[in-house]
């Protein structure tokens, strides 16, 4: 239990921030999963489209501070490699 008014406010804000972060993280994971599945499907156009949709979502999460920029770069690199592999197949 919070002891001061400022601690009470911080606790209220933490609840709101957590709810927002959960929603954003879900959006990020969905975009990554869709791009991964599209890359695994072997359809080059679907894989490229999913990658094109996932990249701005990943970048947005970096700008919001939800994930580190290196993690975003790693995700985008792996998704691009899967899309490239689907294009070759």
URLINHU-V413448 format. One line per field, one symbol per residue. phi: phi as a letter, one per 20 degrees, with the letter a starting at -180 (. if undefined). psi: psi as a letter, one per 20 degrees, with the letter a starting at -180 (. if undefined). burial: # if it has 24 or more other ideal C-beta (glycine too) atoms within 12 Angstrom, else .. A space follows every 10 residues. Layout:
phi = ???
psi = ???
burial = ???
//
This chain:
phi = .fecffffff ffffffffff ffffffffff ffffffffff fnefffffff ffffgfffff fffenfcfff ffffffffff fffffffff
psi = pqhrhhhggh gghhgghggg hggghggghg gggghghhhh hioghggggh ghhhghgghh hghijhrqhh hghgghghhh hhhhhhhh.
burial = .......... .......... ...#..##.. ##.###.##. ......##.# #.###.##.. #....##... .#..##..## .##..#...
//
